[in-house]
Amino acid sequence: MDKRKIILLALIFSISALIGSQNRSDVKAIKVKPVASPTTKTKYVQTQEPTSSEAVELSAIEKLDSSILKLTTAMPSKKAVRELGEQALHHLPASIAELSEDLGSIKQIVHDNPNDGQIIGKAIAFYRTCSLQVEWSTSIRALCMANLHEVAGESLDSAPVELYRLAKLAVELPET
């Protein structure tokens, strides 16, 4: 190769390298330049706040607390159920039917969150309290006892016989 061609190629190579390095430094400078953030919001910015027509979704623990509170405050006593009269007692009383949805809700929340210690702990505490409420309906107490056995795995040997038998109908409990 001719010396002039080599010098020309070297010159072209060095010029292209120089141009390339200038382009890269410009790109870096563009990336490094700070972008000014707006100091005021426009009136067209959408907010994520729910409107009055949208329902606010409760967390599982809030749903559990709500159901437990509703059950403990609104559960009718045996005396109140007896006062409904014979005709009303041929069917499930409406007050208990409404509250049964909350009992099912508690069980569903426990089922959906088996590893949440706070939810499991609150459910176990409620089921214990519910099964010991002598003034509440025996069938409700038995259901709470059966759920307590399922969730906590506690022995039910100390339970009254009538309550144990009803709980056994709700879930298969071992014979004693």
N, C-alpha and C positions, 0 to 999 in steps of 0.2 A: 504494500500500500504506500501511497505517496505521503510524504510528511505533511503536506498541505491538507490532505483529506483527513488525516488523523487530528491535526490541530482544529480543523473545521468541525469534526465530530465532537471533539472535546469541548469546544466552544458552545456548540448547540446543546450538548448534555448539561453543561454548567448553567447556561441560560435557562433551560427548562427546569432544572433543579431549583434555581433561584426563584423563578416564577411560581413553581409549585409550593415552595416554602412560604412565599408571600400569601398565596391563596389560603394555605392552611392557617397561617397566623390571623388572617382576616376572619376565617370561620371561627377560630377560637375566641377572637375578640367579640364576635357577635354572640356566642354562647355565654360569655362571661358578663356581658353588659347587663346591668340590672334593669328589670322592667318595673316601671312605676305602677304601683297599685292604685286603684281609684280611691279617693278619699270620701266620696259620697256615693250612696246607693241611688239608683234611679227608682222611680215609682213603679217601674214595670218588672221589678225583680219578684219572682214567685217565692213564696214562703212555704215551708214544709209543715206549718201549723195546721192542724185539722180544723175544718169549718164546723159549724154547729150541725150540719146535716151528716157529717161523717162520724161513724162510731169509733171511739178510741178503743183499741185492742188492749185488754188487760193482760198482764203477765200471768204465768201459771200460779205463782205464789199469791198474787192479788185475787185471782179467781178462787183459789182454795180458801183464803181468808174470808172472802165474801160469802162463800157457801157455808163455811163453818159458822160464821156470825148469824146468817139467816136461819140455819137449823137450830142453833142454841137459843135464839130469841123467839122463834115463831113456832116451834114444835108444840102441838097441843098436848096437854096432860091426859092421862086416862080418864080423869073426871070430866074434862071438857069434851072428850069424845063420847062418853056415856050420855052426856046431856044433849047430844044431838038427836036422840030418840031412836027407836027401833027401826023405823023406815030408812033413816039415813045410814044406819049401820049395816044394811044389806049390801051396800056398795062401799068402795074405798072412799073415806071422807075426802072432800076436795082439798082441805088443808094439808092432809098427809100426802095426797097425790102430787100437789105442787112441790112439797118439800122433798119428795122422792127423787125429783130431778136433780136437786142439789146433792143428795146422797150419791147418785150416779155420777155426778160431775166430779166429786171428790175421788171416787174410785178411778175415773178416767184420767184425772190429773196424775194420780199416783202411777197408773199404768204407763202414761206418756213420759214420765220423769223418774224412772226407776233408780237413777244414780244421784238424784238431788236429795241430799241429807236433810235439808231444811223442810222440804215438802213431805218427805217420808216421816220425819219427826212430828210435824204438825198433824199429819193424818193419823198416826198412831195415837197421839195424845187425844185427838178428837174421838177416835173409835173406842178408846178406853173409857173416856168420859161418857160417851153415848151409851155404851153397854152397861154402865153402872147407874144410869138415870132411872130409878125405880118408878118415877111418876110418868115416864114416857111409855108408849105402846110397847108391849113385849115383842111384837114382830119387828119393830124398828131396832130395838135393843139387840135382838138376835142377829139381824143383818149386820149391825155394827160389830158384833162379836165375831161373826164369820169373816168380815173384812179385816178385823184385827188379827185373826189367826192367819189369814193369807199374807198380810203385809209384814207382820212382826214374827210370825211363826211361834207365837206364844201358846203354851199349853192351856187348855180350857178346863182342866180338871176341877178347878174350884168354882166353876160356874154353876148356877142353879140348874137342876135337871131340865125343867121346862125350857129355859133359855138355850141350853145346850142342844136339846132335840130340835128346836126351831132353827138354830144355827146350822145344824147338820143337814137340814133340808136345803139350806142356801148353798152350801158347799159340802163336799164329801169330807167330813171330819172323821178321824179314827174312833172306833168304839173304845170305851174304857171299861 
